[in-house]
């Protein structure tokens, strides 16, 4: 499954600092823009995986339903 997020990249001295606007906690850095971009992709993937695992632990044996949520923004 592919998802889209907005990556924000800010040059700070010799480093590129990066974060995903829509996903608090998904932030990283890299010496080059490309390295920061790849690191951010990894950070987003790992954060989504951890969040899913935590949610499943909280749900436990209870019945639940997962469905796509589409939100339009301005």
NORVENMO-V511966 format. One record per helix or strand of 3 or more residues. SS is the DSSP state (hx for helix, st for strand). FROM is the first residue (numbers start at 1). LEN is the number of residues. If there is no record, write none. Layout:
SS|FROM|LEN / SS|FROM|LEN
This chain:
st|7|6 / st|15|6 / st|27|4 / hx|33|27
